Amino acid sequence: MERNIKVPLTEPQKAGIASFCPYNIGPGKCFPSTFYKRLNAGDRKGACEAIRWWIKDVGRDCRIRSNNCYGQVIRRDQESALACWGIDQ
């Protein structure tokens, strides 16, 4: 993962990105994603926003609790919080 990122990252940011990309959505989807493009362009806030877009599971919107995948929404929020650690400072 780190060899594909062109901007410096803190340890919490690395943890959030590692959870999101290689572990949860996979490198094949992550590396060409808007998240990675924005991150490498230096748009950290935009990259953090893009993490939260990944809330569908087999076409089901995971924001709808009856779809039984709401854990993805929680996980994206957690990953975004870590990946965005300290960007406003």
HELIX and SHEET records of a PDB file:
HELIX    1   1 GLU A    2  ASN A    4  5                                   3    
HELIX    2   2 GLU A   11  ALA A   18  1                                   8    
HELIX    3   3 SER A   19  ILE A   25  3                                   7    
HELIX    4   4 PRO A   27  CYS A   30  1                                   4    
HELIX    5   5 THR A   34  ASN A   40  1                                   7    
HELIX    6   6 ARG A   44  ILE A   51  1                                   8    
HELIX    7   7 ARG A   65  ASN A   67  5                                   3    
HELIX    8   8 GLY A   71  ALA A   83  1                                  13    
SHEET    1   A 2 LYS A  56  ASP A  57  0                                        
SHEET    2   A 2 ARG A  60  ASP A  61 -1                                        
END                                                                             
